[in-house]
Amino acid sequence: MEDLDYDYEGMPVSSPTYAHLLAGAFAGICEHTVMYPVDAIKTRMQLLNSTGRGVSGSVFGSVAKISSAEGFTSLWRGVTSVVMGAGPAHAIYFSVFEFVKSHVNGSSDRPLATAFAGGSAITISDAFLTPFDMIKQRMQLPNHRYRSVFHCASSVYKNEGIGAFFISYPTSIAMSIPFTAAQVAAYDYCMGIVNPTGVYAPWSHIVSGGVSGALAAAITTPLDVVKTLLQTRGSSSVAEVRSCRGLKEAIAIIHRLGGFRAFFKGIRPRVIVSMPATAVSWASYEFGKEVYKRLSPRDY
């Protein structure tokens, strides 16, 4: 059988689950660590004080200011939590994504079928990732008092209970489903344009991933602002933020303190993070699949 007599975009039907797990874990860790300092800037920009203002200024100006005041390594605080959570979460995501996509691949509307697979996958993987993401954002705060990821987790549990780790999960799902659906649908659509022949080409995954990531990040920024408030509420200096109990109350607080514009704080660093991160994620995942297929026996 010829080398290209298979769909390079998908694993062989007989591929073991661990192949998707390994490729997904590799993609997840790469995605979340490459642009981590910019993600830290985004978190600070989205914080609200009693006047409704968070960190302002350009992304690169903020990086220089924080590096000068707190040291460059401060921009990497919490990255351990990302590594611990992103690998398994993305392994789960891509495994579920491939499973669902393989069962709806016969749909006449491929982008819609792919979007459904992405939405299904993110619902499950976010349940695992949310606590790690909360710890990450707590450690990205300028006034954090945590010595390590484990110290942060134990402190939050002691002071706020187990619910603090999952309070943002409904918001994460409300954000992640449209984010992922838009991302994978746009990715699939772009791939059909930039690489219609279906020959493995890393650049096509990078371009399609970057475009789809930027689009999805921009349209879901308001929910990301809400999620940041919920995940950092226990460390806020604003009493009503600390007592916030969920999505609807968070939306009301953000609007009252910062108005409509507050829902789009951090949109630039969010897009800056998501564009290369999504490109790296898809390129890494497709590379992992390609390596597996080239090393595995060709009996399919």
For each residue, the residues with C-beta under 8 A, 3 or more apart:
1: 5 298
2: 5
3:
4: 8 199
5: 1 2
6: 12 293 300
7: 10 198
8: 4 198 199 200 286 289 290 293
9: 191 198 286
10: 7 98 101 102 289
11: 15 19 20 98 289 292 293
12: 6 15 293 296 300
13: 102 300
14: 299 300
15: 11 12 19 20 292 296
16: 19
17: 20 21 95
18: 21 22
19: 11 15 16 22 23 289 292 296
20: 11 15 17 23 24 91 94 95 98
21: 17 18 24 25 91 92 94 95
22: 18 19 25 26 91 288 292
23: 19 20 26 27 94 284 285 288 289 292
24: 20 21 27 28 90 91 92 93 94 95 285 288
25: 21 22 28 29 87 88 90 91
26: 22 23 29 30 87 284 285 288
27: 23 24 30 31 90 94 280 281 282 284 285 288
28: 24 25 31 32 86 87 89 90 91 93 281
29: 25 26 32 33 82 83 86 87 90
30: 26 27 33 34 280 281 284
31: 27 28 34 86 90 277 278 280 281 284
32: 28 29 36 39 82 83 86 277
33: 29 30 36 79 82 83 86
34: 30 31 276 277 280
35: 38 39 272 273 276 277
36: 32 33 39 40 75 76 79 82
37: 40 41 63 75 76
38: 35 41 42 59 63 269 272 273
39: 32 35 36 42 43 140 269 273
40: 36 37 43 44 66 75 76 77 78 140
41: 37 38 44 45 55 59 62 63 66 75 266 269
42: 38 39 45 46 266 269 270 273
43: 39 40 46 47 137 140 141 228 232 266
44: 40 41 47 54 55 62 66 140 141 142
45: 41 42 54 55 56 62 265 266 269
46: 42 43 54 224 225 228 229 265 266
47: 43 44 54 55 141 228 232 236
48: 52 53 54 229 236 238 241 253 254 257 258 262
49: 52 53 54 237 238
50: 237 238 257
51: 257
52: 48 49 256 257 258 259 262
53: 48 49 56 258
54: 44 45 46 47 48 49 265 266
55: 41 44 45 47 62
56: 45 53
57: 61 62 65
58: 61 62
59: 38 41 62 63 268 269 272
60: 63 64
61: 57 58 64 65
62: 41 44 45 55 57 58 59 65 66
63: 37 38 41 59 60 66 67 75
64: 60 61 67 68
65: 57 61 62 68 69
66: 40 41 44 62 63 69 70 74 75 142
67: 63 64 70 71 72 74 75
68: 64 65
69: 65 66
70: 66 67 74 142
71: 67 74
72: 67 75 76
73: 76 77
74: 66 67 70 71 77
75: 36 37 40 41 63 66 67 72
76: 36 37 40 72 73 79
77: 40 73 74 139 140 144
78: 40 81 82 135 136 137 138 139 140 149 152
79: 33 36 76 82 83 136
80: 83 84 148 149
81: 78 84 85 132 133 135 136 139 149 152
82: 29 32 33 36 78 79 85 86 132 133 136
83: 29 32 33 79 80 86 87
84: 80 81 87 88 132 149
85: 81 82 88 89 128 129 131 132 133 136
86: 28 29 31 32 33 82 83 89 90 129 132
87: 25 26 28 29 83 84 90 91
88: 25 84 85 91 92 128
89: 28 85 86 92 93 125 126 128 129 132
90: 24 25 27 28 29 31 86 87 93 94 125 281
91: 20 21 22 24 25 28 87 88 94 95
92: 21 24 88 89 95 96 121 124 125 128
93: 24 28 89 90 96 97 121 122 124 125
94: 20 21 23 24 27 90 91 97 98 121 285
95: 17 20 21 24 91 92 98 99 121
96: 92 93 99 100 117 120 121 124 125
97: 93 94 100 101 117 118 120 121 184
98: 10 11 20 94 95 101 102 117
99: 95 96 102 103
100: 96 97 103 104 116 117 120 121
101: 10 97 98 104 105 113 114 117
102: 10 13 98 99 105
103: 99 100
104: 100 101 107 113 116 117
105: 101 102 110 113
106:
107: 104 110 112 113
108:
109: 112 113
110: 105 107 113 114 188
111: 114 115 185 188 189
112: 107 109 115 116 185
113: 101 104 105 107 109 110 116 117
114: 101 110 111 117 118 184 185 187 188
115: 111 112 118 119 180 181 182 184 185
116: 100 104 112 113 119 120 181
117: 96 97 98 100 101 104 113 114 120 121 184
118: 97 114 115 121 122 180 181 183 184 185
119: 115 116 122 123 177 180 181
120: 96 97 100 116 117 123 124
121: 92 93 94 95 96 97 100 117 118 124 125 180
122: 93 118 119 125 126 173 176 177 179 180
123: 119 120 126 127 173 176 177
124: 92 93 96 120 121 127 128
125: 89 90 92 93 96 121 122 128 129
126: 89 122 123 129 130 169 172 173 176
127: 123 124 130 169
128: 85 88 89 92 124 125 132
129: 85 86 89 125 126 132 133
130: 126 127 133 134 165 166 168 169 172
131: 85 134 135 153 165 166
132: 81 82 84 85 86 89 128 129 135 136
133: 81 82 85 129 130 136 137 168 172 231
134: 130 131 137 138 156 164 165 168 231
135: 78 81 131 132 138 139 149 152 153 156
136: 78 79 81 82 85 132 133 139 140
137: 43 78 133 134 140 141 228 231 232
138: 78 134 135 141 144 146 152 156 231 232 234 235
139: 77 78 81 135 136 144 146 149 152
140: 39 40 43 44 77 78 136 137 144
141: 43 44 47 137 138 144 232 235
142: 44 66 70
143: 235
144: 77 138 139 140 141 152 235
145: 155
146: 138 139 149 151 152 155
147: 151
148: 80 151 152
149: 78 80 81 84 135 139 146 152 153
150: 153 154
151: 146 147 148 154 155
152: 78 81 135 138 139 144 146 148 149 155 156
153: 131 135 149 150 156 157 165
154: 150 151 157 158
155: 145 146 151 152 158 159
156: 134 135 138 152 153 159 160 164 165 234
157: 153 154 160 161 162 164 165
158: 154 155
159: 155 156 234
160: 156 157 163 164 234
161: 157 164
162: 157 165 166
163: 160 166 167
164: 134 156 157 160 161 167 234
165: 130 131 134 153 156 157 162
166: 130 131 162 163 169
167: 163 164 230 231 233 245 246
168: 130 133 134 171 172 227 230 231
169: 126 127 130 166 172 173
170: 173 174 246 247
171: 168 174 175 223 226 227 230 247 250
172: 126 130 133 168 169 175 176 227
173: 122 123 126 169 170 176 177
174: 170 171 177 178 223 247
175: 171 172 178 179 220 223 224 226 227
176: 122 123 126 172 173 179 180
177: 119 122 123 173 174 180 181
178: 174 175 181 182 216 219 220
179: 122 175 176 182 183 216 217 219 220
180: 115 118 119 121 122 176 177 183 184 216
181: 115 116 118 119 177 178 184 185
182: 115 178 179 185 186 212 215 216 219 220
183: 118 179 180 186 187 212 213 215 216 278
184: 97 114 115 117 118 180 181 187 188 212
185: 111 112 114 115 118 181 182 188 189 212
186: 182 183 189 190 208 211 212 215 216
187: 114 183 184 190 191 208 209 211 212 278 282
188: 110 111 114 184 185 191 192
189: 111 185 186 192 193
190: 186 187 193 194 207 208 211 212
191: 9 187 188 194 195 204 205 208
192: 188 189 195 196
193: 189 190 196
194: 190 191 204 207 208
195: 191 192 198 199 201 204 208
196: 192 193
197:
198: 7 8 9 195
199: 4 8 195
200: 8 286 290
201: 195 204 205
202: 205 206 283 286 287
203: 206 207
204: 191 194 195 201 207 208
205: 191 201 202 208 209 279 282 283 286
206: 202 203 209 210 279 280 282 283
207: 190 194 203 204 210 211 279
208: 186 187 190 191 194 195 204 205 211 212 282
209: 187 205 206 212 213 278 279 280 281 282 283
210: 206 207 213 214 275 276 278 279
211: 186 187 190 207 208 214 215 275
212: 182 183 184 185 186 187 190 208 209 215 216 278
213: 183 209 210 216 217 274 275 276 277 278 279 281
214: 210 211 217 218 271 274 275 278
215: 182 183 186 211 212 218 219
216: 178 179 180 182 183 186 212 213 219 220 274 278
217: 179 213 214 220 221 267 270 271 273 274 275
218: 214 215 221 267 270 271
219: 178 179 182 215 216
220: 175 178 179 182 216 217 223 224
221: 217 218 224 225 263 264 266 267 270
222: 225 226 263 264
223: 171 174 175 220 226 227
224: 46 175 220 221 227 228 266 270
225: 46 221 222 228 229 254 262 263 264 265 266
226: 171 175 222 223 229 230 247 250 251 254 263
227: 168 171 172 175 223 224 230 231
228: 43 46 47 137 224 225 231 232 266
229: 46 48 225 226 232 233 236 241 244 250 253 254
230: 167 168 171 226 227 233 244 246 247 250
231: 133 134 137 138 167 168 227 228
232: 43 47 137 138 141 228 229 235 236
233: 167 229 230 236 241 242 243 244
234: 138 156 159 160 164 242
235: 138 141 143 144 232
236: 47 48 229 232 233 241 242
237: 49 50
238: 48 49 50 241 242 257
239: 242 243
240: 243 244 253
241: 48 229 233 236 238 244 253
242: 233 234 236 238 239
243: 233 239 240
244: 229 230 233 240 241 249 250 253
245: 167 249
246: 167 170 230 249 250
247: 170 171 174 226 230 250 251
248: 251 252
249: 244 245 246 252 253
250: 171 226 229 230 244 246 247 253 254
251: 226 247 248 254 255
252: 248 249 255 256
253: 48 229 240 241 244 249 250 256 257
254: 48 225 226 229 250 251 257 258 262 263
255: 251 252 258 259 260 262 263
256: 52 252 253
257: 48 50 51 52 238 253 254 262
258: 48 52 53 254 255 261 262 263 265
259: 52 255 262
260: 255 263
261: 258 264 265
262: 48 52 225 254 255 257 258 259 265
263: 221 222 225 226 254 255 258 260
264: 221 222 225 261 267
265: 45 46 54 225 258 261 262
266: 41 42 43 45 46 54 221 224 225 228 269 270
267: 217 218 221 264 270 271
268: 59 271 272
269: 38 39 41 42 45 59 266 272 273
270: 42 217 218 221 224 266 267 273 274
271: 214 217 218 267 268 274 275
272: 35 38 59 268 269 275 276
273: 35 38 39 42 217 269 270 276 277
274: 213 214 216 217 270 271 277 278
275: 210 211 213 214 217 271 272 278 279
276: 34 35 210 213 272 273 279 280
277: 31 32 34 35 213 273 274 280 281
278: 31 183 187 209 210 212 213 214 216 274 275 281 282
279: 205 206 207 209 210 213 275 276 282 283
280: 27 30 31 34 206 209 276 277 283 284
281: 27 28 30 31 90 209 213 277 278 284 285
282: 27 187 205 206 208 209 278 279 285 286
283: 202 205 206 209 279 280 286 287
284: 23 26 27 30 31 280 281 287 288
285: 23 24 26 27 94 281 282 288 289
286: 8 9 200 202 205 282 283 289 290
287: 202 283 284 290 291
288: 22 23 24 26 27 284 285 291 292
289: 8 10 11 19 23 285 286 292 293
290: 8 200 286 287 293 294
291: 287 288 294 295
292: 11 15 19 22 23 288 289 295 296
293: 6 8 11 12 289 290 296
294: 290 291
295: 291 292
296: 12 15 19 292 293
297:
298: 1
299: 14
300: 6 12 13 14
